[in-house]
Amino acid sequence: GEARREDRTRGERPSAGGRGHQATRHAPLARRGRMPSLALARAAPRAPGRKRGVREVGRDASSRMGQPRHPARRESSPRGAGREISLHRARVVTRPPPLEAAVQGIGARAVGAVDEELLGPDYGFARGFADAFELGELIGRGGYGRVYRATATGGIKEGDESEFIPVAEGTDVAVKVIPKLPATLLKHVKAGRRVGQASYGAEKQLAIKAENLRVDVKREVRVLRKLRGTPEVAHMYGVYEDDQHVYIVLELCTGGEVLDRLAMISYTEAEVARIMRAVFRTLAKCHENSILHLDVKPSNFLFHDDAPDACVRTIDFGLATFYTPEQKEGMPTAGTAWFMAPELLRSEVGPAADVWAAGVMLFQLLSGRFPFNDHHNPLQPSMNLVWRSILEDDLDPQLMREPWPEISEEAICLVRKLLHKDPTMRPTAVEALRHPWLRPEGRPGLGRRTRVLDGSVAQRLQQFAAKDTLDGPSKHPEDGALLLRHTPRA
């Protein structure tokens, strides 16, 4: 009877790592002597025919002097590094590597003086930003860094025209501050060094990313220098660097983003046409200089000031790249998901992709919607469904929804041309500027250009702006689902 009670007790005893309901129920019985103690249970013979399993192995091991009750062994294979197998019930326990643990605890530790300062690569730009400008408040975030308002203290007084444009003392400017080393990876490398476990792989990855960033930033600076003097492009006054950051000094635009401004007012087709003229003029100048913008969208265009007739400036060329007319395939592809052309998804890059993105922007400003989207869940879309829509869906059903019946025929005609699936059938940026709907004076028959658009359009724009659905990549660079840049496979 004692042996049967002992066997029944074993079956109800929980694992070593936790306290189950059975353990709680039988603990008072053991204290009152109504249940065999652990020593009696160990000494009792096993029931006939019962095989020796991992439970008995764990208990025999626990009887060794100085050994834990349930010892664990570490796997010797490379794939088992960082994992321990508990002999009790053969449970696999995953343990964080020491470097990850150090990163998790970095907030509670003080940075030691033993850290070796990690410096970014040299870009070859001018030094002495702190002597010429004083940084002020944060006014925006970009894919690479942050944008601050700054004031010229010493100002740019002299220098090569290709490098600097003079800035008078006291002038307010916008400064794009770009860290040379990616913050997350830099934190990981520093944590490893601090605990004496520097990772060669992490440090190599940091160096590779820093070099890629250097190439991207220098290309953006080349693009801005090439486009100097273009009225629709924010002027770049100069570019500086120090050991940790790059500082791109730009013209300050205070009128706000196109999307935010239109979402707060009642506007007409004529106002949209004025904005799109600035977009196509920028693209025409880019393509004339063999530059692809690759990120045409409302958040990359700002009003210069708060005046009702303020001009529109293009402010972000972070994804822009140079191209040659014969080079269509094998180039890096980039963009924000909703604005990517069908051929761009097939890794065919050309000026027509910018024209398509401008067509998406025009469609959006006139209707408050995207022409191609995850139509079942437009506010939290699946990127795969967005891309499938771009590749497969027809535009006509979208043009039958409100407010398109109230939009002028000329505007609809231009939208159809810009969003043609065949890139060879789309107009160039220069040809688009000749379209009657985009001309400043318009055509006498364009009476609906002055009609205020339906209020639901502005409401939808407000909704998108509030949820950051459109500009997630720009404001949240960690979110890689919306902003893509990759080199296609050969």
RAWOFEN-V821001 format. One record per pair of residues at least 24 apart in sequence whose ideal C-beta (glycine too) atoms are under 6 Angstrom apart, sorted by sequence separation. I is the first residue (numbers start at 1). J is the second residue. D is the distance in Angstrom with one decimal. If there is no record, write none. Layout:
I/J/D, I/J/D
This chain:
295/319/4.3, 371/395/6.0, 395/419/5.6, 150/175/4.5, 294/319/4.5, 410/436/5.6, 411/437/5.3, 147/174/5.7, 148/175/5.1, 182/209/5.2, 293/320/5.3, 371/398/5.3, 410/437/4.0, 58/87/4.9, 147/176/5.2, 181/210/5.4, 217/246/5.6, 291/320/5.7, 292/321/5.5, 6/36/5.2, 57/87/5.7, 58/88/4.3, 146/177/5.4, 291/322/6.0, 292/323/5.3, 145/177/5.0, 282/314/4.6, 290/322/5.6, 338/370/4.8, 145/178/3.8, 290/323/5.8, 144/178/4.7, 278/312/3.8, 6/41/5.4, 54/90/5.5, 410/446/6.0, 275/312/5.6, 6/44/4.5, 408/446/5.9, 178/217/5.9, 259/298/3.9, 297/336/5.5, 7/47/5.3, 258/298/4.4, 294/334/4.6, 408/448/4.2, 3/44/5.9, 294/335/5.6, 366/407/5.9, 257/299/5.4, 297/339/5.3, 345/387/5.8, 258/301/4.8, 257/302/5.9, 232/278/4.6, 337/383/5.4, 256/303/5.9, 255/303/2.7, 342/390/5.6, 232/281/5.0, 253/302/4.0, 255/304/5.6, 337/386/5.2, 342/391/5.4, 232/282/4.6, 255/305/4.9, 253/304/5.2, 254/305/5.5, 255/306/5.4, 403/454/4.4, 363/415/5.5, 16/69/5.8, 16/70/4.4, 230/285/4.8, 255/310/4.8, 296/354/5.7, 359/418/2.8, 120/180/2.4, 253/313/5.2, 359/419/4.4, 120/181/5.1, 293/354/5.2, 296/357/3.8, 296/358/5.3, 226/289/5.1, 355/418/5.9, 287/351/4.6, 179/245/5.7, 177/245/5.5, 178/246/4.5, 223/291/5.7, 167/237/5.2, 177/247/5.9, 283/354/5.1, 352/423/3.6, 355/426/5.0, 16/88/5.3, 165/237/4.7, 175/247/5.4, 176/248/4.2, 15/89/5.8, 164/238/4.1, 175/249/5.5, 352/426/5.0, 173/249/5.3, 174/250/4.7, 174/252/4.5, 173/252/5.3, 234/313/4.6, 279/358/5.3, 342/421/5.5, 172/252/5.2, 343/423/5.2, 233/314/5.0, 234/315/4.8, 156/238/5.5, 232/314/5.8, 103/188/5.7, 106/191/5.3, 276/362/5.5, 103/191/4.5, 379/467/5.9, 102/191/4.4, 121/210/5.7, 368/457/4.2, 120/210/5.7, 379/469/6.0, 123/214/5.9, 368/460/3.0, 99/192/4.9, 102/195/4.5, 121/214/5.2, 272/365/4.8, 368/461/5.1, 223/317/4.7, 272/366/5.9, 220/317/5.3, 223/320/4.7, 99/197/5.4, 220/318/5.7, 383/481/5.5, 98/197/5.7, 129/240/3.7, 125/239/5.0, 126/240/5.3, 125/240/5.8, 125/241/4.2, 123/241/5.0, 129/247/4.6, 119/243/4.6, 336/473/5.6, 347/488/3.7, 269/411/6.0, 287/429/5.9, 284/429/4.1, 337/482/5.6, 283/429/3.9, 284/430/5.0, 336/483/5.9, 280/429/4.8, 334/485/4.2, 280/432/5.0, 280/433/5.0, 332/487/5.1, 277/438/5.6, 273/438/5.6, 299/471/4.1, 144/318/5.9, 143/318/5.1, 299/474/5.4, 270/449/4.7, 269/449/4.5, 270/450/5.9, 268/450/5.5, 268/452/5.6, 266/452/4.9, 263/458/5.4, 263/461/4.0, 262/461/5.9, 263/462/4.2, 259/461/5.9, 263/465/5.5, 260/465/5.8, 259/465/5.4, 143/474/6.0, 141/475/5.2, 143/477/5.0
